[in-house]
Amino acid sequence: MHKIIILSASTGGGHNQAAISLAGYFKAHEAEVKIIDFLEVKGKILERILVGSYSLMYSNLPNVYSKLYSITNNRFSFNISSFFVKAFESEILKIFIEENPQLIIATHPLIVDTICKLKDKRQISAPFISVITDFKAHKLYLNASVDAYITASEYTRKDLIQKGINRDKIYSYGLPLKQDFLSKTRYKRKNKEFTVLVMGGSNGHSTIEDVLKHILSCRNPLKVIIICGTDKKLLSKLKNSYSGITCNKKIKILGYTDKVAALMDEADLLISKPGGLTVSEAISKNLPMFIPFMLPGQEQENAAFLVESGCAKVVGNIDTLHYEIDSLIENPDLLMNMKQKMSELYPGYSCEDIITLGAKLIEKQLIS
């Protein structure tokens, strides 16, 4: 039985969800898997400070976050990872000594250099896989001591090669998604009404109400499904004001749900911010996207990738959102073209290939 450690952190839902999905697949192959939130190894207080600071910048101070993202993505500037190496190196080493894993996986960039520093000092020898959860890799993901990279797409693979990563280390197997998104079985719609799915990420999004108001201004009949995530205040507000049927619109408002895959199957269009995991889920479901809001840094890069690929549209002026939706409804060829472009991005996501890769790396280490 192989023992595997997966390192993640609670800065955004995508990193943790990728870790959880990976753990499930490895466990199904009889591996012993432990997920560790590396921000917690120094204690809950520091973890809350770091996660709280991230959430504050990401949601309320986007310009500050954008500047920090840009600085840390420039090789000539101070590398924030040096702080994490110094802060977490000894604690992470203690965990590796105690657990003695045969394979290490990280779904978060901030811990990559710490693991690689331990490998470079020969304090650990287990192979290391870095899972890149966005479509363009931030510099913090990149280190020559990483044994293998899992990328979200061939686009990401080419980006890594351009940044000097050995092509033989890069595997475009797609992000680790829950089995619901990989199933060949598709939801069978009970009606043919145009359906819009609106998502704001795991924590909801304050502009969702504005999005809904503009959707309700569409002249065409449609069904609207809103997912508010864990934002209970937003959920209560929208339910009190919009639930049910408004004119020729059917409205369904949900909080956190584990039925996202089925809801994507039901939808014709996804309106969401372009987080890496959300984009990968939409690609797996061949679901075109409108992007009326995004946060700086990686979400801007994800959006640029989707627009360049022809399967999404950034709606820069939210006041035009209802016109854009009506245009899509009244010109079905536009929607079919976006769906075709989306299907061309699908790499055949395969957690089974990730399992096989992990086993090969472990075997190679054992015989070396």
C-alpha positions as CSV (number, residue, x, y, z in Angstrom):
1,M,0.0,0.0,0.0
2,H,1.4,3.4,-1.1
3,K,1.3,6.3,1.4
4,I,0.6,9.7,-0.2
5,I,0.6,13.2,1.3
6,I,-1.4,15.9,-0.5
7,L,-0.7,19.5,0.5
8,S,-3.3,22.2,0.0
9,A,-4.6,25.4,1.6
10,S,-7.9,27.1,2.1
11,T,-7.2,30.1,-0.1
12,G,-10.1,29.6,-2.6
13,G,-12.1,26.5,-2.9
14,G,-10.4,25.1,-6.0
15,H,-7.1,24.0,-4.4
16,N,-8.9,22.0,-1.7
17,Q,-11.4,20.5,-4.1
18,A,-8.6,19.3,-6.3
19,A,-6.9,17.7,-3.3
20,I,-10.1,16.0,-2.2
21,S,-10.8,14.6,-5.6
22,L,-7.3,13.3,-5.9
23,A,-7.4,11.7,-2.5
24,G,-10.6,9.9,-3.4
25,Y,-9.1,8.4,-6.6
26,F,-5.9,7.3,-4.9
27,K,-7.9,5.8,-2.0
28,A,-10.0,3.8,-4.5
29,H,-6.7,2.3,-5.6
30,E,-6.0,1.2,-2.0
31,A,-3.5,4.0,-1.3
32,E,-3.2,5.5,2.1
33,V,-3.8,9.2,1.6
34,K,-3.5,12.2,4.0
35,I,-4.5,15.7,3.1
36,I,-2.7,18.4,5.0
37,D,-3.5,22.1,5.0
38,F,0.0,23.4,5.2
39,L,-1.1,26.8,6.5
40,E,-2.3,25.1,9.7
41,V,1.0,23.5,10.6
42,K,2.1,26.6,12.4
43,G,-1.1,26.8,14.3
44,K,-4.7,28.1,13.8
45,I,-3.8,31.7,14.5
46,L,-1.3,32.1,11.7
47,E,-3.6,30.1,9.4
48,R,-6.5,32.5,10.1
49,I,-4.4,35.5,9.6
50,L,-3.0,34.3,6.3
51,V,-6.4,33.1,4.9
52,G,-8.1,36.2,6.3
53,S,-5.6,38.5,4.6
54,Y,-5.9,36.6,1.4
55,S,-9.7,36.8,1.5
56,L,-9.6,40.5,2.3
57,M,-7.3,41.4,-0.6
58,Y,-9.0,39.0,-3.1
59,S,-12.5,40.2,-2.4
60,N,-12.3,43.8,-1.1
61,L,-8.9,45.0,-2.3
62,P,-8.5,43.6,-5.8
63,N,-6.0,46.3,-6.9
64,V,-3.7,45.3,-4.0
65,Y,-4.1,41.6,-4.8
66,S,-3.4,42.3,-8.5
67,K,-0.2,44.2,-7.6
68,L,1.0,41.4,-5.3
69,Y,0.2,38.7,-7.9
70,S,2.2,40.7,-10.5
71,I,5.2,41.2,-8.2
72,T,5.4,37.6,-7.2
73,N,5.1,36.5,-10.8
74,N,8.2,38.6,-11.8
75,R,11.4,36.7,-11.4
76,F,13.4,40.0,-10.8
77,S,11.2,40.9,-7.8
78,F,11.1,39.6,-4.2
79,N,9.8,36.1,-4.2
80,I,7.2,35.7,-1.5
81,S,7.9,31.9,-1.4
82,S,11.1,32.6,0.5
83,F,8.9,33.6,3.5
84,F,7.0,30.3,3.2
85,V,10.2,28.3,3.0
86,K,11.5,29.8,6.1
87,A,8.2,29.7,7.9
88,F,7.2,26.1,7.1
89,E,10.3,24.2,6.2
90,S,11.0,22.6,9.6
91,E,7.3,21.8,10.3
92,I,6.8,20.2,6.8
93,L,10.0,18.2,7.3
94,K,8.7,16.9,10.6
95,I,5.5,15.7,8.9
96,F,7.4,14.0,6.1
97,I,9.7,12.2,8.6
98,E,6.7,11.1,10.7
99,E,4.5,10.0,7.8
100,N,7.3,8.8,5.4
101,P,5.2,9.2,2.2
102,Q,6.1,7.4,-1.0
103,L,4.6,10.3,-3.0
104,I,4.0,14.0,-2.3
105,I,1.4,16.1,-4.2
106,A,0.7,19.8,-3.9
107,T,-2.4,21.6,-5.3
108,H,-1.2,25.0,-4.1
109,P,1.8,27.0,-5.4
110,L,2.9,28.5,-2.1
111,I,4.3,25.2,-0.8
112,V,6.1,24.2,-3.9
113,D,9.5,25.8,-3.1
114,T,9.4,24.5,0.5
115,I,9.1,20.9,-0.8
116,C,11.7,21.4,-3.4
117,K,14.1,23.0,-0.9
118,L,13.8,19.8,1.2
119,K,14.4,17.7,-1.9
120,D,17.4,19.7,-2.9
121,K,18.9,19.3,0.6
122,R,18.2,15.5,0.3
123,Q,16.1,15.6,3.4
124,I,13.3,14.0,1.5
125,S,13.5,11.7,-1.5
126,A,9.8,11.0,-2.3
127,P,8.8,12.1,-5.9
128,F,6.8,15.3,-6.0
129,I,3.8,16.2,-8.3
130,S,2.6,19.8,-8.6
131,V,-1.0,20.2,-9.7
132,I,-1.5,23.6,-11.5
133,T,-5.1,24.7,-10.8
134,D,-5.2,27.5,-13.3
135,F,-4.6,27.8,-17.1
136,K,-1.5,29.9,-16.8
137,A,1.1,28.9,-14.2
138,H,2.2,31.6,-11.7
139,K,5.9,31.6,-11.1
140,L,5.4,30.2,-7.6
141,Y,4.4,26.8,-9.2
142,L,7.7,26.5,-11.0
143,N,10.8,24.8,-9.6
144,A,13.3,22.5,-11.3
145,S,13.0,19.9,-8.5
146,V,9.4,19.2,-9.2
147,D,9.2,15.7,-10.7
148,A,6.0,16.1,-12.6
149,Y,3.4,18.8,-13.4
150,I,-0.3,18.1,-13.9
151,T,-1.8,20.8,-16.1
152,A,-5.4,21.8,-16.8
153,S,-4.9,21.7,-20.6
154,E,-2.5,21.5,-23.5
155,Y,-2.5,25.4,-23.4
156,T,-1.1,25.2,-19.9
157,R,1.5,22.7,-21.0
158,K,2.7,24.9,-23.8
159,D,2.9,27.9,-21.3
160,L,5.1,25.8,-19.0
161,I,7.4,24.8,-21.9
162,Q,7.8,28.5,-22.9
163,K,8.7,29.2,-19.3
164,G,11.6,26.7,-19.5
165,I,10.0,23.6,-17.9
166,N,11.2,20.3,-19.2
167,R,8.4,19.1,-21.5
168,D,9.0,15.5,-20.3
169,K,7.8,16.5,-16.8
170,I,4.5,18.0,-18.0
171,Y,1.2,15.9,-18.2
172,S,-1.9,17.6,-19.5
173,Y,-4.3,15.3,-17.8
174,G,-6.7,18.0,-16.7
175,L,-7.5,19.1,-13.2
176,P,-8.7,16.4,-10.8
177,L,-12.5,16.7,-10.9
178,K,-15.1,14.8,-9.1
179,Q,-16.4,11.8,-10.9
180,D,-19.7,13.5,-11.5
181,F,-18.0,15.8,-14.0
182,L,-16.2,12.9,-15.8
183,S,-19.3,10.7,-16.2
184,K,-20.4,9.9,-19.7
185,T,-24.0,10.0,-18.5
186,R,-25.6,13.3,-19.1
187,Y,-28.6,14.9,-17.4
188,K,-31.8,14.4,-19.5
189,R,-33.7,17.7,-19.6
190,K,-37.4,17.6,-19.1
191,N,-38.0,20.7,-21.1
192,K,-36.3,22.8,-23.8
193,E,-36.4,26.2,-22.2
194,F,-33.1,28.1,-22.3
195,T,-31.4,27.7,-19.0
196,V,-28.8,30.0,-17.4
197,L,-26.7,28.8,-14.5
198,V,-25.2,31.6,-12.3
199,M,-22.3,30.8,-9.9
200,G,-20.2,33.0,-7.8
201,G,-17.7,30.5,-6.4
202,S,-17.7,28.7,-3.1
203,N,-18.3,32.0,-1.1
204,G,-20.8,33.5,-3.4
205,H,-20.3,36.9,-5.0
206,S,-21.7,40.3,-4.2
207,T,-22.5,41.1,-7.9
208,I,-24.7,38.1,-8.4
209,E,-27.9,40.2,-7.6
210,D,-26.9,42.7,-10.3
211,V,-26.4,39.8,-12.7
212,L,-29.8,38.4,-11.8
213,K,-31.6,41.8,-12.3
214,H,-30.1,42.1,-15.8
215,I,-31.0,38.5,-16.7
216,L,-34.6,39.2,-15.7
217,S,-34.6,42.0,-18.3
218,C,-34.1,39.5,-21.1
219,R,-37.1,39.6,-23.6
220,N,-36.9,35.8,-24.1
221,P,-38.4,33.3,-21.6
222,L,-35.7,31.3,-19.7
223,K,-34.9,29.4,-16.6
224,V,-32.4,30.9,-14.1
225,I,-30.5,28.8,-11.6
226,I,-28.5,30.7,-9.0
227,I,-25.9,29.0,-6.8
228,C,-24.9,31.2,-3.8
229,G,-22.3,28.9,-2.3
230,T,-21.8,29.4,1.4
231,D,-22.9,33.0,1.3
232,K,-26.0,32.6,3.5
233,K,-26.8,36.3,3.6
234,L,-26.9,36.5,-0.2
235,L,-29.0,33.3,-0.3
236,S,-31.6,34.7,2.1
237,K,-31.7,38.0,0.3
238,L,-32.3,36.5,-3.2
239,K,-34.8,33.9,-1.9
240,N,-36.9,36.6,-0.3
241,S,-36.8,38.8,-3.4
242,Y,-36.7,36.6,-6.4
243,S,-37.7,32.9,-5.8
244,G,-40.4,31.4,-8.0
245,I,-41.7,32.7,-11.4
246,T,-41.3,36.3,-12.5
247,C,-43.1,37.1,-15.8
248,N,-41.7,34.6,-18.3
249,K,-38.7,33.6,-16.1
250,K,-38.4,30.6,-13.8
251,I,-36.0,31.2,-10.9
252,K,-34.3,28.6,-8.7
253,I,-32.0,29.8,-5.9
254,L,-29.7,27.5,-4.1
255,G,-27.0,27.7,-1.4
256,Y,-24.1,25.3,-1.2
257,T,-24.9,22.2,-3.3
258,D,-23.0,19.1,-4.4
259,K,-25.2,18.8,-7.5
260,V,-23.2,21.3,-9.6
261,A,-22.4,18.6,-12.3
262,A,-26.1,17.8,-12.8
263,L,-27.0,21.6,-12.9
264,M,-24.3,22.2,-15.5
265,D,-25.8,19.4,-17.6
266,E,-29.2,21.1,-17.3
267,A,-27.8,24.5,-18.4
268,D,-27.2,26.1,-21.8
269,L,-25.0,28.9,-20.5
270,L,-22.8,29.4,-17.4
271,I,-22.4,32.9,-15.9
272,S,-19.6,32.8,-13.4
273,K,-16.2,34.2,-12.5
274,P,-13.5,32.1,-14.1
275,G,-11.8,30.2,-11.3
276,G,-9.6,27.4,-12.5
277,L,-11.8,24.6,-11.1
278,T,-15.0,26.1,-12.4
279,V,-13.6,26.6,-15.9
280,S,-12.4,22.9,-15.9
281,E,-15.8,21.7,-14.8
282,A,-17.5,23.8,-17.5
283,I,-15.1,22.4,-20.1
284,S,-15.9,18.8,-19.0
285,K,-19.6,19.6,-19.4
286,N,-19.1,21.4,-22.7
287,L,-20.9,24.5,-21.2
288,P,-20.1,27.9,-22.7
289,M,-19.5,30.8,-20.4
290,F,-20.3,34.5,-20.0
291,I,-17.9,36.3,-17.6
292,P,-19.4,39.5,-16.2
293,F,-17.1,39.6,-13.2
294,M,-13.6,38.4,-12.4
295,L,-10.8,39.0,-9.9
296,P,-7.4,40.1,-10.9
297,G,-4.5,37.8,-11.5
298,Q,-5.2,34.2,-12.3
299,E,-8.9,34.7,-13.1
300,Q,-8.0,37.4,-15.7
301,E,-5.6,35.0,-17.3
302,N,-8.2,32.2,-17.3
303,A,-10.7,34.5,-18.9
304,A,-8.2,35.5,-21.6
305,F,-7.6,31.8,-22.3
306,L,-11.3,31.1,-22.7
307,V,-12.0,34.2,-24.9
308,E,-9.0,33.3,-27.1
309,S,-10.4,29.8,-27.4
310,G,-13.8,31.1,-28.6
311,C,-15.9,29.4,-25.9
312,A,-16.6,32.3,-23.6
313,K,-17.3,36.0,-23.7
314,V,-16.3,38.7,-21.2
315,V,-19.2,41.0,-20.6
316,G,-17.3,44.1,-19.5
317,N,-20.4,46.2,-19.1
318,I,-22.9,44.4,-17.0
319,D,-25.7,46.7,-18.3
320,T,-25.4,44.8,-21.7
321,L,-25.7,41.3,-20.2
322,H,-29.4,40.8,-21.1
323,Y,-28.7,41.9,-24.7
324,E,-25.9,39.4,-24.9
325,I,-28.1,36.6,-23.6
326,D,-30.9,37.4,-25.9
327,S,-28.5,37.5,-28.8
328,L,-27.3,34.0,-27.9
329,I,-30.9,32.7,-27.6
330,E,-32.0,34.2,-30.9
331,N,-28.8,33.1,-32.8
332,P,-28.4,29.4,-31.9
333,D,-25.5,29.0,-34.3
334,L,-23.5,31.3,-32.0
335,L,-24.2,29.0,-29.0
336,M,-23.4,25.9,-31.0
337,N,-20.1,27.4,-32.1
338,M,-19.2,28.2,-28.5
339,K,-20.0,24.6,-27.5
340,Q,-17.9,23.3,-30.4
341,K,-15.0,25.4,-29.3
342,M,-15.5,24.3,-25.7
343,S,-15.5,20.6,-26.7
344,E,-12.1,21.1,-28.5
345,L,-10.6,22.1,-25.2
346,Y,-11.6,18.9,-23.5
347,P,-8.4,16.9,-23.0
348,G,-10.1,13.8,-21.8
349,Y,-9.6,14.5,-18.2
350,S,-8.2,11.4,-16.5
351,C,-7.6,10.9,-12.8
352,E,-6.7,7.3,-13.8
353,D,-3.7,8.7,-15.7
354,I,-2.7,10.7,-12.6
355,I,-2.8,7.5,-10.6
356,T,-0.7,5.7,-13.1
357,L,1.8,8.5,-13.2
358,G,2.1,8.5,-9.4
359,A,2.7,4.7,-9.4
360,K,5.5,5.1,-12.1
361,L,7.2,7.8,-10.1
362,I,7.1,5.7,-6.9
363,E,8.5,2.7,-8.8
364,K,11.3,4.8,-10.4
365,Q,12.3,6.1,-6.9
366,L,12.3,2.5,-5.5
367,I,14.7,1.2,-8.1
368,S,17.0,4.2,-8.3
